[in-house]
């Protein structure tokens, strides 16, 4: 009989620890990320910055715009500029495909479309899963990084700061 009591104590302790671990996971702060690709690399924006994800549509060129702004689109009567992150980050441009998307993003008083080769996922991740960026991260990308990377399907995802991207266009 003493073994049975000990087993019950061990099982009770295991259940207690399991419950504590679940409570800790539930209590941990989480962030929503919109994961997208540019070339062969994965990037993300915080979900609260991305207002809408649109399929690629014809972009009207506007003479005199910076190289990073490829033109404008009409979104239900609102005219939105479209930023080409490939140029800003020094990433070779890819051909438009049926996976190409335009993310409408906003930060403070600025709103714009962001061209992405594809939008892969929208997911909630623990804040603790975002680690400092690797030292090998390209300097042009590091300039716009929020300060972290996370893993998605075994690949590194660099978290970009939409505010820093938009700041490039403030006068």
GROMACS elastic network, one bead per residue, 0.5 to 0.9 nm:
[ bonds ]
;  ai    aj funct       b0    kb
    1     4     6  0.52015   500
    1     5     6  0.66363   500
    1     6     6  0.88719   500
    2     5     6  0.52095   500
    2     6     6  0.63152   500
    2     7     6  0.87027   500
    3     6     6  0.50196   500
    3     7     6  0.60943   500
    3     8     6  0.86066   500
    4     7     6  0.50629   500
    4     8     6  0.62404   500
    4     9     6  0.86679   500
    5     8     6  0.51115   500
    5     9     6  0.62506   500
    5    10     6  0.86892   500
    6     9     6  0.50253   500
    6    10     6  0.61810   500
    6    11     6  0.85966   500
    7    10     6  0.50643   500
    7    11     6  0.60824   500
    7    12     6  0.84470   500
    8    11     6  0.50798   500
    8    12     6  0.59731   500
    8    13     6  0.85048   500
    9    12     6  0.50309   500
    9    13     6  0.61187   500
    9    14     6  0.85963   500
   10    13     6  0.50697   500
   10    14     6  0.61604   500
   10    15     6  0.86471   500
   11    14     6  0.50130   500
   11    15     6  0.61705   500
   11    16     6  0.85205   500
   12    15     6  0.51409   500
   12    16     6  0.60926   500
   12    17     6  0.86764   500
   13    17     6  0.61685   500
   13    18     6  0.84835   500
   14    17     6  0.52254   500
   14    18     6  0.60652   500
   14    19     6  0.85724   500
   15    19     6  0.60838   500
   15    20     6  0.85758   500
   16    19     6  0.51660   500
   16    20     6  0.62276   500
   16    21     6  0.86935   500
   17    21     6  0.61054   500
   17    22     6  0.85759   500
   18    21     6  0.51388   500
   18    22     6  0.62404   500
   18    23     6  0.86033   500
   19    22     6  0.51116   500
   19    23     6  0.61093   500
   19    24     6  0.85837   500
   20    23     6  0.50198   500
   20    24     6  0.61165   500
   20    25     6  0.86415   500
   21    24     6  0.50504   500
   21    25     6  0.62325   500
   21    26     6  0.86038   500
   22    25     6  0.50704   500
   22    26     6  0.61183   500
   22    27     6  0.85281   500
   23    26     6  0.50341   500
   23    27     6  0.60202   500
   23    28     6  0.85316   500
   24    27     6  0.50640   500
   24    28     6  0.60595   500
   25    28     6  0.52208   500
   25    29     6  0.85211   500
   25   126     6  0.83761   500
   26    29     6  0.80409   500
   27    30     6  0.89383   500
   28   126     6  0.65840   500
   28   127     6  0.75847   500
   28   128     6  0.82299   500
   29   125     6  0.86193   500
   29   126     6  0.59930   500
   29   127     6  0.58253   500
   29   128     6  0.80984   500
   30   124     6  0.61827   500
   30   125     6  0.53422   500
   30   127     6  0.51173   500
   30   128     6  0.82728   500
   31    46     6  0.71079   500
   31    47     6  0.76373   500
   31   123     6  0.81693   500
   31   124     6  0.54121   500
   31   125     6  0.54424   500
   31   126     6  0.63139   500
   31   127     6  0.60057   500
   32    45     6  0.85691   500
   32    46     6  0.58950   500
   32    48     6  0.74206   500
   32   122     6  0.68898   500
   32   123     6  0.54463   500
   32   125     6  0.63129   500
   32   126     6  0.88561   500
   33    44     6  0.59798   500
   33    45     6  0.56860   500
   33    48     6  0.83422   500
   33   121     6  0.80528   500
   33   122     6  0.56169   500
   33   123     6  0.54701   500
   33   124     6  0.62694   500
   33   125     6  0.73650   500
   33   159     6  0.83793   500
   34    43     6  0.82860   500
   34    44     6  0.52413   500
   34    45     6  0.53717   500
   34    46     6  0.62787   500
   34    47     6  0.54592   500
   34    50     6  0.74975   500
   34   119     6  0.73789   500
   34   120     6  0.77688   500
   34   121     6  0.59884   500
   34   123     6  0.67346   500
   35    42     6  0.67853   500
   35    43     6  0.57129   500
   35    45     6  0.68804   500
   35    46     6  0.89387   500
   35   118     6  0.87721   500
   35   119     6  0.60220   500
   35   120     6  0.54763   500
   35   121     6  0.51951   500
   35   122     6  0.61127   500
   35   123     6  0.79420   500
   35   152     6  0.84990   500
   35   157     6  0.75786   500
   35   159     6  0.87080   500
   36    41     6  0.84899   500
   36    42     6  0.57507   500
   36    43     6  0.53789   500
   36    44     6  0.59188   500
   36    45     6  0.84338   500
   36   116     6  0.64591   500
   36   117     6  0.72985   500
   36   118     6  0.55456   500
   36   120     6  0.51798   500
   36   121     6  0.71197   500
   36   122     6  0.89916   500
   36   157     6  0.87719   500
   37    40     6  0.67240   500
   37    41     6  0.56191   500
   37    43     6  0.59476   500
   37    44     6  0.83612   500
   37   116     6  0.61393   500
   37   117     6  0.54602   500
   37   118     6  0.53650   500
   37   119     6  0.64630   500
   37   120     6  0.71881   500
   38    41     6  0.56012   500
   38    42     6  0.65709   500
   38    43     6  0.73833   500
   38    85     6  0.78879   500
   38    86     6  0.68175   500
   38    91     6  0.74182   500
   38    92     6  0.86685   500
   38    93     6  0.81269   500
   38    94     6  0.80983   500
   38   115     6  0.87933   500
   38   116     6  0.59362   500
   38   117     6  0.53164   500
   38   118     6  0.74751   500
   39    42     6  0.82467   500
   39    86     6  0.82275   500
   39    91     6  0.70581   500
   39    92     6  0.70017   500
   39    93     6  0.70948   500
   39    94     6  0.64129   500
   39   116     6  0.89371   500
   39   117     6  0.68181   500
   41   155     6  0.84668   500
   41   156     6  0.80240   500
   41   157     6  0.75213   500
   41   158     6  0.85640   500
   42   120     6  0.87367   500
   42   152     6  0.84643   500
   42   155     6  0.74400   500
   42   156     6  0.66918   500
   42   158     6  0.65570   500
   42   159     6  0.89479   500
   43   149     6  0.86529   500
   43   156     6  0.82627   500
   43   159     6  0.57703   500
   43   160     6  0.68114   500
   44    47     6  0.85893   500
   44   149     6  0.89422   500
   44   157     6  0.65104   500
   44   158     6  0.61370   500
   44   160     6  0.59686   500
   44   161     6  0.88127   500
   45    48     6  0.83632   500
   45    49     6  0.69409   500
   45    50     6  0.72562   500
   45   158     6  0.87871   500
   45   159     6  0.58664   500
   45   160     6  0.55656   500
   45   161     6  0.67191   500
   45   162     6  0.69353   500
   46    49     6  0.57668   500
   46    50     6  0.71988   500
   46   159     6  0.76942   500
   46   160     6  0.80785   500
   46   161     6  0.80052   500
   46   162     6  0.83901   500
   47    50     6  0.53626   500
   47    51     6  0.79656   500
   47   122     6  0.74979   500
   47   123     6  0.84820   500
   47   124     6  0.88944   500
   48    51     6  0.71393   500
   48   105     6  0.86958   500
   48   106     6  0.85146   500
   49   104     6  0.84530   500
   49   105     6  0.53074   500
   49   106     6  0.52682   500
   49   107     6  0.62262   500
   49   162     6  0.73197   500
   50    53     6  0.75650   500
   50   103     6  0.64729   500
   50   104     6  0.58516   500
   50   106     6  0.65396   500
   51   103     6  0.74741   500
   51   104     6  0.55358   500
   51   105     6  0.55257   500
   51   106     6  0.69645   500
   52   102     6  0.83474   500
   52   103     6  0.57853   500
   52   104     6  0.50609   500
   52   105     6  0.72073   500
   53   101     6  0.66659   500
   53   102     6  0.58997   500
   53   104     6  0.62147   500
   53   105     6  0.88882   500
   53   119     6  0.81665   500
   54    57     6  0.81600   500
   54   100     6  0.89400   500
   54   101     6  0.56301   500
   54   102     6  0.51039   500
   54   103     6  0.61309   500
   54   104     6  0.76532   500
   55    98     6  0.78264   500
   55    99     6  0.76402   500
   55   100     6  0.65805   500
   55   102     6  0.62105   500
   55   103     6  0.86951   500
   56    59     6  0.85035   500
   56    96     6  0.80399   500
   56    97     6  0.82698   500
   56    98     6  0.75228   500
   56    99     6  0.79998   500
   56   100     6  0.55422   500
   56   102     6  0.58686   500
   56   115     6  0.82467   500
   57    73     6  0.76753   500
   57   101     6  0.84618   500
   57   102     6  0.82009   500
   58    72     6  0.88405   500
   58    73     6  0.71881   500
   59    70     6  0.74330   500
   59    71     6  0.56885   500
   59    72     6  0.55482   500
   59    73     6  0.53966   500
   59    74     6  0.86771   500
   59    81     6  0.89333   500
   59    82     6  0.77673   500
   60    70     6  0.80077   500
   60    71     6  0.51952   500
   60    72     6  0.52480   500
   60    73     6  0.63784   500
   61    65     6  0.85768   500
   61    69     6  0.88948   500
   61    70     6  0.62048   500
   61    72     6  0.66133   500
   62    65     6  0.61151   500
   62    69     6  0.86705   500
   62    70     6  0.75226   500
   62    71     6  0.52751   500
   62    72     6  0.71788   500
   63    66     6  0.89394   500
   63    71     6  0.84590   500
   64    67     6  0.87583   500
   65    68     6  0.79364   500
   65    69     6  0.60819   500
   65    70     6  0.74958   500
   65    71     6  0.75916   500
   66    69     6  0.55456   500
   66    70     6  0.79248   500
   66   169     6  0.86376   500
   67    70     6  0.66247   500
   67    83     6  0.89067   500
   67    84     6  0.81665   500
   67    87     6  0.71917   500
   67    88     6  0.85062   500
   68    82     6  0.84644   500
   68    83     6  0.56034   500
   68    84     6  0.51218   500
   68    85     6  0.68468   500
   68    86     6  0.80481   500
   68    87     6  0.56243   500
   68    88     6  0.59871   500
   69    72     6  0.82742   500
   69    81     6  0.68509   500
   69    82     6  0.56709   500
   69    84     6  0.59450   500
   69    85     6  0.88451   500
   70    81     6  0.77423   500
   70    82     6  0.58695   500
   70    83     6  0.60913   500
   70    84     6  0.62627   500
   71    80     6  0.85120   500
   71    81     6  0.57476   500
   71    82     6  0.55789   500
   71    83     6  0.77312   500
   72    79     6  0.64796   500
   72    80     6  0.54111   500
   72    82     6  0.56024   500
   72   113     6  0.83524   500
   73    78     6  0.81859   500
   73    79     6  0.57261   500
   73    80     6  0.54033   500
   73    81     6  0.64493   500
   73    82     6  0.71663   500
   73   113     6  0.82635   500
   74    77     6  0.57598   500
   74    78     6  0.55756   500
   74    80     6  0.63756   500
   74    81     6  0.89935   500
   75    78     6  0.50547   500
   75    79     6  0.62507   500
   75    80     6  0.69866   500
   76    79     6  0.83855   500
   80   104     6  0.82252   500
   80   111     6  0.73551   500
   80   112     6  0.54376   500
   80   113     6  0.62141   500
   81   111     6  0.81631   500
   81   112     6  0.52036   500
   81   113     6  0.57779   500
   81   114     6  0.84017   500
   82   102     6  0.77151   500
   82   103     6  0.89334   500
   82   104     6  0.85948   500
   82   112     6  0.59438   500
   82   114     6  0.54545   500
   82   115     6  0.65734   500
   83    86     6  0.88997   500
   83    87     6  0.88579   500
   83    88     6  0.86533   500
   83   112     6  0.71510   500
   83   113     6  0.60413   500
   83   115     6  0.61023   500
   84    87     6  0.58713   500
   84    88     6  0.68961   500
   84    93     6  0.89622   500
   84   113     6  0.88592   500
   84   114     6  0.63653   500
   84   115     6  0.54498   500
   84   116     6  0.79545   500
   85    89     6  0.58369   500
   85    90     6  0.80916   500
   85    91     6  0.78689   500
   85   114     6  0.71144   500
   85   115     6  0.67972   500
   85   116     6  0.77402   500
   85   165     6  0.87162   500
   86    89     6  0.54063   500
   86    90     6  0.57745   500
   86    92     6  0.62645   500
   86    93     6  0.57856   500
   86    94     6  0.86196   500
   86   115     6  0.85057   500
   86   116     6  0.86329   500
   87    90     6  0.51598   500
   87    91     6  0.63498   500
   87    92     6  0.76792   500
   87    93     6  0.76157   500
   88    91     6  0.78430   500
   88   140     6  0.75490   500
   88   141     6  0.83343   500
   88   165     6  0.84247   500
   89   138     6  0.85903   500
   89   139     6  0.87537   500
   89   140     6  0.52663   500
   89   141     6  0.53533   500
   89   142     6  0.89723   500
   89   143     6  0.88180   500
   89   144     6  0.83844   500
   90    93     6  0.88467   500
   90   140     6  0.67322   500
   90   141     6  0.80121   500
   94    97     6  0.88484   500
   94   117     6  0.74010   500
   95   100     6  0.87846   500
   95   117     6  0.83544   500
   96    99     6  0.78287   500
   96   100     6  0.58397   500
   96   117     6  0.72318   500
   97   100     6  0.53013   500
   97   101     6  0.89415   500
   97   117     6  0.76776   500
   97   118     6  0.87741   500
   98   101     6  0.82763   500
   98   118     6  0.87339   500
   99   116     6  0.87440   500
   99   117     6  0.64669   500
   99   118     6  0.50582   500
   99   119     6  0.76235   500
  100   115     6  0.74729   500
  100   116     6  0.59068   500
  100   119     6  0.77525   500
  101   114     6  0.82088   500
  101   115     6  0.60708   500
  101   116     6  0.53223   500
  101   117     6  0.63673   500
  101   118     6  0.57107   500
  101   119     6  0.66186   500
  102   113     6  0.57460   500
  102   114     6  0.53571   500
  102   116     6  0.61347   500
  102   117     6  0.87651   500
  102   118     6  0.87802   500
  102   119     6  0.88846   500
  103   112     6  0.81741   500
  103   113     6  0.53421   500
  103   114     6  0.50419   500
  103   115     6  0.65351   500
  103   116     6  0.73686   500
  103   119     6  0.85390   500
  104   111     6  0.70776   500
  104   112     6  0.56472   500
  104   114     6  0.63035   500
  105   110     6  0.83994   500
  105   111     6  0.56580   500
  105   112     6  0.55965   500
  105   113     6  0.60888   500
  105   114     6  0.70301   500
  105   162     6  0.76824   500
  106   109     6  0.74142   500
  106   110     6  0.56682   500
  106   112     6  0.65570   500
  106   113     6  0.87714   500
  106   162     6  0.77504   500
  106   163     6  0.84733   500
  106   166     6  0.89274   500
  107   110     6  0.55301   500
  107   111     6  0.65522   500
  107   162     6  0.68538   500
  107   163     6  0.59683   500
  107   166     6  0.78990   500
  108   111     6  0.81281   500
  108   163     6  0.81505   500
  110   163     6  0.87536   500
  110   166     6  0.70892   500
  111   166     6  0.84821   500
  112   166     6  0.84912   500
  115   118     6  0.87125   500
  116   119     6  0.67942   500
  119   122     6  0.82997   500
  125   128     6  0.82820   500
  125   129     6  0.68010   500
  125   130     6  0.82741   500
  125   150     6  0.88832   500
  126   129     6  0.54156   500
  126   130     6  0.76076   500
  127   130     6  0.57699   500
  127   131     6  0.88641   500
  128   131     6  0.72008   500
  129   149     6  0.82338   500
  129   150     6  0.59934   500
  129   151     6  0.79331   500
  130   133     6  0.87468   500
  130   147     6  0.84490   500
  130   148     6  0.54248   500
  130   149     6  0.52993   500
  130   151     6  0.82130   500
  130   159     6  0.83710   500
  131   134     6  0.86183   500
  131   147     6  0.77608   500
  131   149     6  0.52790   500
  131   150     6  0.61824   500
  132   135     6  0.88245   500
  132   147     6  0.56236   500
  132   149     6  0.61633   500
  132   150     6  0.87597   500
  133   136     6  0.82866   500
  133   137     6  0.68403   500
  133   142     6  0.79294   500
  133   145     6  0.79925   500
  133   146     6  0.89130   500
  133   147     6  0.60882   500
  133   149     6  0.52757   500
  133   150     6  0.86529   500
  133   158     6  0.73108   500
  133   159     6  0.87711   500
  134   137     6  0.55814   500
  134   148     6  0.83531   500
  134   149     6  0.77797   500
  135   138     6  0.83810   500
  136   139     6  0.85468   500
  137   140     6  0.85363   500
  137   141     6  0.68350   500
  137   142     6  0.62209   500
  137   158     6  0.89128   500
  138   141     6  0.53396   500
  138   142     6  0.60811   500
  138   143     6  0.87930   500
  139   143     6  0.62944   500
  140   143     6  0.54925   500
  140   144     6  0.74070   500
  141   144     6  0.55822   500
  141   145     6  0.63376   500
  141   158     6  0.85401   500
  141   160     6  0.82174   500
  142   146     6  0.83262   500
  142   147     6  0.80947   500
  142   158     6  0.89128   500
  142   160     6  0.85993   500
  143   146     6  0.86965   500
  143   164     6  0.80032   500
  144   147     6  0.86787   500
  144   159     6  0.85917   500
  144   160     6  0.55806   500
  144   161     6  0.56354   500
  144   162     6  0.77924   500
  144   163     6  0.86077   500
  144   164     6  0.56951   500
  144   165     6  0.62996   500
  145   148     6  0.67453   500
  145   149     6  0.86185   500
  145   158     6  0.68395   500
  145   159     6  0.57591   500
  145   161     6  0.56046   500
  145   162     6  0.89792   500
  145   164     6  0.82564   500
  146   149     6  0.86646   500
  146   158     6  0.83135   500
  146   159     6  0.57241   500
  146   160     6  0.51947   500
  146   162     6  0.86339   500
  146   164     6  0.85487   500
  147   158     6  0.85351   500
  147   159     6  0.71684   500
  147   160     6  0.80444   500
  147   161     6  0.85453   500
  148   157     6  0.85702   500
  148   158     6  0.63324   500
  148   159     6  0.56989   500
  148   160     6  0.82418   500
  149   156     6  0.64175   500
  149   157     6  0.53384   500
  149   159     6  0.56635   500
  150   155     6  0.82561   500
  150   156     6  0.57817   500
  150   157     6  0.52593   500
  150   158     6  0.67951   500
  150   159     6  0.76844   500
  151   154     6  0.57906   500
  151   155     6  0.53965   500
  151   157     6  0.57666   500
  151   158     6  0.88482   500
  152   155     6  0.52778   500
  152   156     6  0.64167   500
  152   157     6  0.65288   500
  153   156     6  0.84955   500
  160   163     6  0.88971   500
  160   164     6  0.82864   500
  160   165     6  0.82635   500
  161   164     6  0.54286   500
  161   165     6  0.65536   500
  161   166     6  0.88571   500
  162   165     6  0.50136   500
  162   166     6  0.61221   500
  162   167     6  0.84637   500
  163   166     6  0.51417   500
  163   167     6  0.59833   500
  163   168     6  0.89176   500
  164   168     6  0.68091   500
  165   168     6  0.56811   500
  165   169     6  0.77874   500
  166   169     6  0.55998   500
  166   170     6  0.69387   500
  167   170     6  0.52332   500
  167   171     6  0.86283   500
  168   171     6  0.85067   500
